[in-house]
């Protein structure tokens, strides 16, 4: 099949990403909406089929596809479209960025997954199945290859409705001479094997098989002969998973064995009950109070750390919640409909701690689920909603657990983080400070979670333009981390990375560059050269080199980061593309505009493919393209590009956004080079007025725009006006310099 094949003039197939007995899955582009999708192409129907059978089958396919498309849950893959093409049927689905559980096991050389990951995955699948079963839909072919774990930790179930279609179309393998539909034998329930009618409890049995395998490294009945596997499911009691792996918690061991009961009546009633049991078991693992600081930990060298680590070049969140990220509850429960207004989290005077009754496991489980649902909202970028959820949970945890309980403080820390992400940095600073004080009382001043909160205060101080205070906090936290956790612990290295970035804010560029180089070397030693966090710091090194004017070294460093990110994250990952953009900046600074222009043309194509025409990063790449057209004196083309980018930025970002104003200034530059100074003056003046309105009259960016305006007046022969404006700019600059 050619890479350029276009289905119904809309879905352009790009490259195959999976192949199985039913057909192929392709990465594709929806040309109508400009988004990336996955297209599942089912094998063409056999020509020997009767026309009546084919007609019924097509109707069944449409019905099953509509059912799958109607499912709306974060744990279920979204189906966008379906149809028939080239004699076969196809489904269009969301394109997922992650690995299925089979791939995770293969990546880990069939070693089982860590216990926290097991519980997280089990609870997310339970929640998704609870939703689909409530809709009356049974999956029928749940297996590791049909369960995806995304890069942000979200778990999604794929291929609802496909198993029944497969049976009808005849793709399903059969045991020789038995007539028993095989499905996937390692994960089939006894009633499926017997050919009996199945309900939601068959999915629960399959889930038990999946959890058994990711917990132990092998399915419950691991035989080479398919018939032996089926007999095992039907007749043989499974060995407890804990016999293979002693550290498995008892509640997980019992849950898996209950799911693998031979009779459906002996399994949990439904997936929601299973989710409650898992949440309660996980909550019971942690004591209600934990005042003892955690012992220092050495940094393991685990490739799995590439998931969920920081990837931006600036200092980013380093919070370790008291409750592990664990999105379990669906976001449609009754609690989400309550009106939770913003309020202070300090609890009203209540009973003395000694009189406080221990909350029930059910209450703890419900609060944990709501906390984790807030985390899920944050991962979706819905920060305001996440903040409301975390505020409500923090208030309830303060009431039932106490204001200084680690879980209460974990919720308040999430409140602070959502405040930071919604532009309320001052409120976030106050909240992080109170969390740090509470953790110091409950856990100790040098506990890693206390240090996490203090480090967050430093980050917010930097965002508030208070880098000297941020420097003092970072320095104190770094000293504590080195003493408690060791100099090579990932949290210590992250703190040193943030400190290096903050040094550049203080104008200490040489110190910033030197510290970033030291952190990059340490992260290379501890995490590996290709680890995303190592590449983050190498990016910071490149940025510092550029600030110092050492562009030859900066170019080499940015190229190394781009190559490393392409290998570790993929060529289309946003961080890979960001590094390529900086390579173009460096080439331009070195006067190598033809190379920069070629790079930006390719980058624009990649950004269009991955983000669409209005994505801010696409527009940033187009801006770089236009700048280099100008450097090559291709001013008509440069002006046209600047006008188009400015119009798009104004529509997407707003007329006064800094990026919009940069593009508008580029229009004026082009007009000036073309000798159209009268038009250029109007544009320069508009940029200056916008910056004065937003930033103030004496802001450096505003003053630079006024200088542009004065230069334009000079070119028009209006020297007196230009001189007056230069003097005003100089006075404003002096006033700003004299201000304390």
C-alpha positions in Angstrom: 0.0 0.0 0.0 1.5 3.4 -1.0 2.3 5.9 1.7 0.3 8.5 -0.2 -3.0 6.6 -0.3 -5.9 8.8 0.5 -9.1 7.2 1.8 -12.3 9.0 0.6 -10.3 12.2 -0.1 -9.8 12.7 3.7 -7.5 10.3 5.5 -4.0 10.2 4.1 -2.1 7.0 5.2 1.4 7.9 6.3 3.1 4.7 7.7 2.0 1.4 9.2 2.2 1.2 13.0 0.7 -2.3 13.6 -0.3 -5.5 11.9 -2.4 -8.4 13.1 -4.7 -11.2 12.0 -7.6 -8.7 11.3 -5.6 -6.2 9.3 -3.3 -3.2 9.7 -3.2 0.0 11.7 -1.8 3.1 10.0 -0.7 6.4 11.3 -2.6 8.9 9.1 -3.5 12.6 8.7 -7.1 13.8 8.6 -6.8 16.3 5.8 -10.1 18.0 6.6 -9.3 18.8 10.3 -5.5 18.8 10.0 -5.0 16.3 12.9 -3.1 13.0 13.3 -5.3 9.9 13.6 -4.9 6.1 13.5 -6.7 4.2 10.8 -7.5 0.5 11.3 -7.9 -1.3 8.0 -9.7 -4.6 8.3 -8.8 -7.3 5.8 -11.1 -7.3 2.7 -14.0 -9.7 2.8 -13.5 -13.0 1.1 -15.0 -12.9 -2.5 -16.6 -16.3 -1.8 -19.0 -14.8 0.7 -22.7 -14.6 -0.3 -24.0 -11.1 -1.0 -26.6 -11.4 1.7 -24.0 -12.3 4.3 -21.8 -9.4 3.3 -24.7 -7.0 3.5 -25.6 -8.2 7.0 -21.9 -8.0 8.0 -21.6 -4.4 6.8 -24.7 -3.4 8.8 -23.2 -5.2 11.9 -20.0 -3.3 11.3 -21.8 0.1 11.2 -23.7 -0.8 14.3 -20.6 -1.9 16.3 -18.7 1.2 15.1 -21.5 3.5 16.2 -21.5 1.9 19.6 -17.7 2.3 19.9 -17.9 5.9 18.7 -20.5 6.6 21.4 -18.2 5.7 24.2 -16.9 8.8 25.9 -14.4 8.0 28.7 -10.8 8.9 29.3 -10.0 5.2 29.6 -11.5 4.2 26.2 -9.9 4.9 22.8 -12.0 7.5 20.8 -13.4 6.4 17.5 -13.8 9.3 15.1 -15.2 7.7 11.9 -15.8 4.4 10.0 -16.6 3.2 6.6 -15.7 0.9 3.7 -12.8 1.3 1.3 -11.2 -0.9 -1.3 -13.4 -3.9 -0.4 -12.5 -3.7 3.3 -13.8 -1.9 6.3 -12.0 0.7 8.3 -12.1 2.6 11.6 -10.6 6.0 12.3 -9.4 6.4 15.9 -7.4 8.8 18.0 -3.7 8.4 17.6 -2.2 7.4 21.0 1.3 8.3 22.2 2.4 5.4 24.3 3.0 1.6 24.5 0.6 -1.2 25.0 1.1 -3.6 28.0 2.5 -6.3 25.7 5.2 -3.8 24.5 5.9 -2.7 28.0 6.5 -6.3 29.1 8.6 -6.9 26.0 10.6 -3.8 26.7 11.2 -5.0 30.2 12.3 -8.4 29.0 9.2 -10.1 30.4 10.0 -8.8 33.9 6.8 -7.8 35.8 5.9 -4.1 36.2 6.5 -2.2 39.5 3.8 -2.6 42.1 2.7 1.0 42.1 2.3 0.8 38.3 0.3 -2.4 38.6 -2.2 -0.9 41.0 -2.5 2.2 38.9 -3.1 0.3 35.7 -5.6 -2.1 37.5 -7.6 0.8 38.9 -7.7 2.7 35.6 -8.9 -0.4 33.6 -11.5 -1.1 36.3 -12.9 2.4 35.9 -13.0 2.1 32.1 -14.7 -1.3 32.2 -17.2 -0.1 34.8 -18.2 2.7 32.4 -18.5 0.4 29.3 -20.3 -2.3 31.2 -22.8 0.3 32.4 -23.4 1.0 28.8 -24.2 -2.7 28.2 -21.0 -3.3 26.2 -18.7 -6.2 26.7 -15.2 -6.1 25.2 -14.7 -9.9 24.7 -11.0 -9.7 23.8 -9.2 -8.0 26.6 -5.5 -8.7 26.5 -2.2 -6.8 27.0 -2.0 -5.8 23.3 -5.4 -4.0 23.6 -4.5 -1.9 26.6 -2.4 1.2 26.0 -0.4 3.2 28.6 0.2 6.7 27.4 3.2 8.8 28.0 1.3 10.8 30.7 0.3 7.6 32.6 -3.3 7.4 31.3 -4.4 3.9 30.5 -6.8 3.3 27.6 -8.6 0.2 26.3 -8.7 -0.3 22.6 -10.8 -2.2 20.1 -14.3 -2.3 21.7 -16.7 -4.2 19.4 -13.8 -5.5 17.2 -13.8 -9.0 18.8 -17.4 -9.7 17.7 -16.8 -8.3 14.3 -13.7 -10.6 14.0 -15.8 -13.6 14.9 -18.4 -12.7 12.3 -15.9 -11.9 9.5 -14.1 -15.1 10.2 -10.7 -13.7 11.2 -10.7 -15.5 14.5 -8.6 -18.6 14.7 -10.2 -21.9 15.8 -8.9 -25.0 17.5 -8.6 -27.8 15.0 -11.5 -30.1 15.2 -13.3 -28.4 18.1 -15.2 -25.5 16.6 -14.4 -23.4 19.7 -13.8 -19.7 18.9 -10.3 -19.0 20.1 -10.1 -15.3 20.6 -6.8 -15.0 22.4 -6.5 -18.3 24.4 -4.3 -17.0 27.3 -7.0 -14.5 28.3 -10.3 -16.3 27.6 -12.8 -17.0 30.3 -14.1 -20.5 30.9 -17.6 -19.6 29.6 -16.0 -18.2 26.4 -14.1 -21.5 25.9 -17.4 -23.5 26.4 -19.1 -21.4 23.8 -21.7 -20.1 26.3 -23.2 -16.6 26.3 -20.9 -14.2 28.0 -21.5 -11.0 30.0 -19.4 -8.4 31.7 -17.9 -10.9 34.1 -16.0 -12.5 31.2 -14.2 -9.3 30.8 -13.3 -9.4 34.5 -11.8 -12.8 34.0 -9.7 -11.6 31.1 -8.6 -8.6 33.2 -7.5 -11.1 35.9 -5.3 -12.8 33.3 -3.8 -9.5 32.2 -3.1 -8.4 35.8 -1.6 -11.8 36.5 0.8 -11.5 33.6 2.0 -7.9 34.3 2.3 -8.8 38.0 4.4 -12.0 37.4 5.8 -11.8 33.9 3.7 -14.7 32.6 0.0 -15.5 32.1 -1.7 -17.8 34.6 -1.6 -20.8 32.3 1.5 -20.4 30.2 1.7 -23.4 27.9 2.9 -23.8 24.3 -0.1 -25.9 23.4 -3.3 -23.9 22.9 -5.5 -26.8 24.1 -3.5 -27.1 27.3 -4.1 -23.4 27.9 -7.8 -23.7 27.5 -8.0 -26.8 29.7 -6.1 -24.8 32.3 -8.7 -22.0 32.2 -11.5 -24.5 32.4 -10.2 -26.9 35.1 -7.0 -25.8 36.9 -6.9 -23.4 39.8 -4.2 -20.8 39.2 -1.3 -20.4 41.5 -1.4 -17.2 43.5 0.6 -14.5 41.9 2.5 -14.0 45.2 4.1 -17.4 44.8 5.9 -16.0 41.8 6.6 -12.6 43.4 6.6 -12.3 47.1 6.4 -8.5 47.3 2.9 -8.3 45.8 0.5 -6.8 48.3 -2.1 -9.1 49.6 -5.1 -7.1 48.4 -3.8 -7.3 44.8 -3.1 -11.1 45.1 -6.7 -11.7 46.4 -8.2 -9.4 43.7 -6.5 -11.3 40.9 -7.5 -14.7 42.3 -11.1 -13.6 42.7 -11.1 -12.4 39.1 -9.9 -15.8 37.9 -12.7 -17.7 39.6 -14.0 -20.4 37.2 -17.6 -19.5 37.8 -18.8 -16.0 36.9 -20.9 -15.9 40.1 -17.7 -16.2 42.2 -16.0 -13.2 40.6 -16.6 -9.6 41.7 -20.1 -8.4 40.9 -18.8 -5.7 38.6 -15.7 -3.6 37.7 -16.8 -0.8 40.0 -16.7 -3.1 43.0 -13.2 -4.2 41.9 -12.1 -0.6 41.7 -13.3 0.1 45.2 -11.4 -2.9 46.5 -8.2 -1.8 44.8 -8.5 1.8 46.0 -9.2 0.7 49.6 -6.3 -1.8 49.5 -3.9 0.9 48.2 -5.0 3.4 50.8 -4.5 0.8 53.6 -0.9 0.3 52.4 0.0 3.8 53.8 -0.2 4.7 57.5 -2.4 7.6 58.5 0.7 9.4 59.8 4.3 9.1 58.7 6.4 11.6 60.7 9.7 9.8 60.0 11.8 11.2 57.1 12.4 8.8 54.3 15.9 7.4 54.2 18.3 8.6 51.5 17.8 6.8 48.2 20.4 6.2 45.6 19.2 7.0 42.0 18.4 3.8 40.1 19.4 3.8 36.4 16.0 2.9 35.0 15.0 3.4 31.4 11.4 3.6 32.6 12.2 7.0 34.1 11.8 8.5 30.7 8.0 8.5 31.3 6.7 11.6 33.0 10.0 13.4 33.5 10.6 17.1 32.8 11.2 17.9 29.2 11.1 21.7 28.9 14.3 23.7 29.1 13.1 25.8 31.9 12.8 24.7 35.5 9.6 22.7 35.9 7.6 21.0 38.5 9.4 18.5 40.7 6.6 17.6 43.1 6.3 14.1 44.5 2.7 13.8 45.7 2.1 11.9 48.9 -0.5 9.9 47.0 1.0 8.4 43.8 -0.6 9.7 40.6 -3.4 7.3 40.2 -6.5 8.4 38.1 -9.1 5.9 39.1 -12.5 7.5 39.3 -14.6 8.4 36.2 -15.1 12.1 36.0 -18.9 11.9 35.9 -19.7 10.9 39.5 -21.9 12.9 41.8 -19.0 14.7 43.4 -18.2 16.6 40.2 -21.6 18.3 40.1 -21.2 19.9 43.4 -20.5 23.6 43.4 -17.1 24.1 45.0 -16.2 27.8 45.3 -12.7 29.0 45.9 -12.0 29.2 49.6 -9.2 29.2 52.1 -8.0 25.7 53.1 -7.3 26.5 56.8 -9.9 24.4 58.6 -12.4 25.8 61.1 -11.6 24.9 64.7 -12.6 21.3 65.2 -12.0 18.4 67.5 -8.6 17.9 69.1 -6.3 15.5 67.2 -6.6 12.9 70.0 -10.4 13.0 69.6 -10.4 12.7 65.8 -12.0 9.4 64.7 -10.0 7.4 62.1 -11.8 7.6 58.8 -13.1 4.4 57.2 -11.3 2.8 54.3 -14.2 3.7 52.1 -13.8 7.4 52.9 -10.1 7.2 52.2 -10.6 5.4 49.0 -13.2 8.0 47.8 -10.9 10.9 48.7 -8.0 9.2 46.9 -10.1 8.7 43.8 -11.2 12.3 43.8 -7.6 13.5 44.3 -6.5 11.3 41.4 -9.3 12.5 39.2 -8.0 16.0 39.8 -4.6 14.9 38.6 -6.3 13.5 35.5 -7.9 16.9 34.8 -4.5 18.5 35.1 -3.0 16.1 32.7 -5.7 17.1 30.2 -4.8 20.8 30.7 -8.1 21.6 32.5 -6.3 23.4 35.3 -9.2 25.5 36.6 -11.4 22.4 37.0 -8.5 20.5 38.6 -8.0 23.3 41.1 -11.6 23.2 42.2 -11.4 19.4 42.7 -8.2 19.6 44.7 -9.6 22.5 46.9 -12.6 20.4 47.8 -10.5 17.3 48.5 -8.0 19.3 50.6 -10.8 20.7 52.7 -12.3 17.3 53.3 -8.9 15.7 54.0 -8.2 18.5 56.5 -11.5 17.6 58.3 -11.1 13.8 58.4 -7.3 13.5 58.6 -6.0 16.8 60.0 -4.5 19.9 58.4 -0.9 18.6 58.6 -1.6 15.0 57.4 0.6 14.2 54.3 -2.5 13.5 52.1 -4.0 16.9 53.1 -0.8 18.6 52.2 -0.5 16.7 49.0 -3.9 18.0 47.9 -2.9 21.6 48.9 0.3 21.2 47.0 -1.8 20.3 43.9 -4.0 23.4 44.6 -0.8 25.5 44.5 0.3 23.9 41.3 -3.0 24.6 39.6 -2.8 28.3 40.8 0.6 28.5 39.2 -0.6 27.0 35.9 -3.6 29.4 35.8 -1.5 32.5 36.1 -2.0 33.2 39.9 1.6 33.0 40.8 1.3 35.1 44.0 -1.5 32.9 45.3 0.6 29.8 44.4 3.6 31.2 46.3 1.5 31.6 49.5 0.0 28.2 49.2 3.3 26.4 48.5 4.8 28.2 51.5 2.0 27.0 53.8 2.4 23.4 52.4 6.2 23.6 53.1 5.6 24.8 56.7 3.0 22.0 57.2 5.3 19.3 55.9 8.2 20.6 58.0 6.0 20.1 61.1 4.6 16.7 60.1 7.5 15.1 58.2 10.5 17.2 59.2 12.3 20.1 57.5 14.6 17.8 55.4 12.0 15.3 54.3 12.0 15.0 50.5 8.3 16.2 50.3 9.1 19.2 52.4 12.0 20.0 50.1 9.7 19.5 47.1 7.3 22.2 48.3 10.2 24.6 49.2 11.7 24.1 45.7 8.3 25.0 44.2 8.3 28.3 46.1 11.7 29.0 44.5 10.3 28.3 41.1 7.3 30.6 41.6 9.6 33.3 43.0 11.5 33.2 39.7 8.3 33.5 37.7 7.4 36.6 39.8 10.6 38.3 38.9 12.2 37.8 42.3 15.3 35.8 41.2 17.5 36.8 44.2 15.0 35.3 46.7 14.6 32.3 44.4 18.4 31.9 44.4 18.5 31.9 48.2 15.7 29.2 48.5 17.3 27.0 45.8 20.7 27.2 47.5 19.2 26.1 50.8 17.1 23.3 49.3 20.1 22.1 47.3 22.3 21.9 50.5 19.6 19.9 52.2 19.1 17.5 49.2 22.8 16.9 49.0 22.9 16.1 52.7 19.8 13.9 52.9 19.5 12.4 49.4 23.0 12.5 48.1 24.6 14.6 45.3 23.6 12.3 42.5 19.9 11.8 43.4 17.6 12.9 40.6 15.8 15.4 42.9 19.2 16.9 43.8 20.2 17.2 40.2 16.8 18.7 39.3 17.3 21.3 42.0 20.8 22.1 40.7 19.4 22.4 37.1 16.8 24.9 38.4 19.5 26.8 40.2 21.6 27.0 37.1 18.6 28.4 35.2 17.9 31.0 37.9 21.6 32.1 37.8 20.9 33.3 34.2 18.0 35.4 35.5 20.5 37.1 37.8 22.8 37.9 34.9 25.4 35.4 36.1 25.7 33.8 32.7 29.2 32.2 33.1 28.1 30.7 36.4 24.9 29.5 34.9 26.7 27.9 32.0 29.3 26.2 34.2 26.7 24.8 36.6 24.5 23.5 33.7 27.5 21.7 32.3 28.2 20.1 35.6 24.5 18.9 36.0 24.6 17.6 32.4 27.7 15.6 33.1 26.1 14.2 36.4 22.8 13.3 34.7 24.7 11.6 31.9 26.5 9.5 34.5 23.4 8.7 36.6 20.6 8.6 34.0 22.4 8.1 30.7 23.2 10.4 27.8 19.9 9.8 26.1 17.6 10.4 29.1 15.2 13.2 28.6 16.3 15.0 31.8 20.0 14.8 30.6 18.9 16.4 27.4 16.9 19.1 29.2 20.1 20.2 30.9 22.2 20.0 27.7 19.5 22.2 26.2 20.1 24.7 29.1 23.9 24.5 28.4 23.2 25.4 24.7 20.9 28.3 25.8 23.6 29.7 28.1 26.3 29.4 25.4 24.0 31.4 23.1 23.5 34.0 25.7 27.2 34.3 26.0 27.6 34.8 22.3 29.4 31.5 21.9 27.2 30.5 18.9 29.5 27.8 17.4 29.4 25.9 20.6 25.7 26.5 21.1 24.9 25.2 17.6 26.9 22.0 18.3 25.1 21.6 21.7 21.6 22.2 20.2 22.3 19.7 17.4 23.4 17.1 20.0 20.1 17.7 21.9 18.0 17.4 18.8 19.6 14.1 17.8 19.3 12.7 21.3 15.6 13.7 21.6 14.9 12.2 18.2 16.4 8.9 19.4 14.8 8.9 22.9 11.4 10.6 22.2 10.9 10.3 18.4 11.5 12.8 15.6 8.0 14.3 15.9 8.1 14.8 19.7 7.5 18.5 20.6 10.8 18.7 22.4 12.7 17.3 19.5 11.1 19.9 17.2 11.9 22.6 19.8 15.6 21.7 19.7 15.6 21.8 15.9 14.1 25.3 16.1 17.0 26.4 18.2 19.4 24.9 15.7 17.9 27.3 13.2 18.3 30.2 15.5 22.0 29.3 16.0 22.6 29.0 12.2 21.0 32.4 11.7 23.2 34.0 14.4 26.2 32.6 12.6 25.2 34.1 9.3 24.4 30.7 7.8 20.9 31.8 6.6 20.6 29.4 3.6 21.0 26.4 6.0 18.6 28.0 8.5 16.0 28.6 5.7 16.2 25.0 4.6 15.9 23.8 8.2 12.8 26.0 8.9 11.1 24.8 5.7 11.4 21.2 6.9 10.3 22.3 10.4 7.2 24.1 9.2 6.2 20.9 7.3 6.7 18.8 10.4 4.8 21.3 12.6 1.9 21.4 10.2 1.8 17.6 10.2 1.9 17.3 14.0 0.1 20.4 15.2 -1.8 22.0 12.4 -1.6 25.4 10.8 -2.7 27.4 13.8 -0.5 25.8 16.4 1.7 28.5 18.1 4.7 26.3 17.4 3.9 26.1 13.7 3.6 29.9 13.6 6.9 30.2 15.4 8.6 28.0 12.8 7.0 30.1 10.1 8.3 33.3 11.7 11.8 31.9 11.7 11.4 31.1 8.0 10.4 34.7 7.3 13.2 36.1 9.3 15.8 34.2 7.2 14.1 35.1 4.0 14.7 38.7 5.0 18.4 37.9 5.9 18.7 36.7 2.3 17.2 39.9 1.0 14.1 38.2 -0.3 12.0 40.9 1.2 8.8 40.5 -0.8 8.6 36.9 0.3 9.6 37.8 3.9 6.9 40.5 4.1 4.2 38.2 2.8 5.2 35.5 5.4 5.2 38.1 8.2 1.7 39.3 7.3 0.3 35.8 7.2 1.9 34.8 10.5 0.8 38.0 12.2 -2.8 37.5 11.1 -2.8 34.0 12.4 -1.2 34.9 15.7 -3.7 37.7 16.2 -6.5 35.3 15.6 -5.0 32.5 17.8 -3.1 34.4 20.5 -4.7 37.9 20.5 -3.6 41.3 19.1 -1.4 42.2 22.1 0.3 38.8 22.6 4.1 39.2 22.6 4.4 36.8 19.6 1.8 38.8 17.6 3.7 42.0 18.3 7.0 40.4 17.2 5.4 39.4 13.9 3.9 42.9 13.5 7.3 44.4 14.0 8.7 42.0 11.3 6.1 43.5 8.9 7.5 46.9 9.6 11.1 45.7 9.1 10.1 44.3 5.7 8.3 47.5 4.7 11.4 49.6 5.7 13.7 47.4 3.6 11.4 47.9 0.6 11.5 51.7 1.1 7.9 51.9 2.2 8.7 54.0 5.3 5.3 55.7 5.7 3.6 52.4 6.0 6.4 51.1 8.3 6.0 54.1 10.6 2.3 53.3 11.2 3.1 49.6 12.0 6.1 50.5 14.4 3.8 53.0 16.2 1.1 50.4 16.6 3.6 48.0 18.1 4.9 50.6 20.5 1.4 51.6 21.6 0.4 48.0 22.3 3.6 47.4 24.3 3.1 50.6 26.3 -0.5 49.6 27.1 0.5 46.1 28.2 4.0 46.5 29.6 4.3 50.2 30.6 6.0 53.2 29.0 9.4 52.4 30.4 9.6 48.7 29.8 12.7 47.8 27.7 10.5 46.3 25.0 8.4 49.4 24.8 11.5 51.6 24.6 12.9 49.5 21.8 9.7 50.0 19.8 9.9 53.7 20.4 13.5 53.7 19.1 12.2 51.8 16.0 9.6 54.5 15.6 12.3 57.3 15.9 14.5 55.6 13.3 11.6 55.4 10.9 11.0 59.2 11.4 14.6 59.8 10.5 14.2 57.9 7.3 11.2 60.0 6.4 13.3 63.2 6.9 11.4 64.2 10.1 14.6 64.7 12.1 13.2 67.0 14.8 10.4 64.6 15.7 12.9 61.8 15.8 15.3 63.7 18.1 12.4 64.5 20.5 11.4 60.9 20.6 15.0 59.7 21.2 15.2 62.1 24.1 12.0 60.9 25.6 13.2 57.3 25.3 16.5 58.2 27.0 14.7 59.9 29.9 12.4 56.9 30.4 15.3 54.5 30.3 17.1 56.6 33.0 14.0 56.7 35.1 13.7 52.9 34.9 17.4 52.4 35.8 17.0 54.7 38.9 14.0 52.9 40.1 14.8 50.7 43.2 
